[in-house]
Amino acid sequence: MDNPTTYSVPDMSCGHCVTAIRTEVEAVAGVTAVDVDLESKVVTVTGGTTSAVIAAIDEAGFDIA
């Protein structure tokens, strides 16, 4: 089982942000779990490659800190 990786996404500010990020990251090949915590502005991802997850978050319109 893959270890989860966390990404800090400081620009997240609303439920739409959470949905946009979750939708893009869930589409990444190999991703088995996505948790988006708006309060802490952290995305936790299990599976997929780091570069693909970062690209998905970027595609959703957000930068990683």
Steps between C-alpha positions, in 0.01 A plus 500: 500500500626847412579747773293817479670821390385841620499820298448848646260704285472841670267654238209265581220707646163336434307184422535560127879492544474166680280353225724627219815357658336169594361453146836565331707289741257205496550484122876440537602145409585295807336728757302288746397763758470879521425703813465877467498687832386856444566611858867397495532565123660158453438237232594143593537258211565127495638360175594668174828675434595823670547678168159387373325608821673840494396540135139413590492755782646756259235406241235573765648850525702476820865522599674279750689679777 
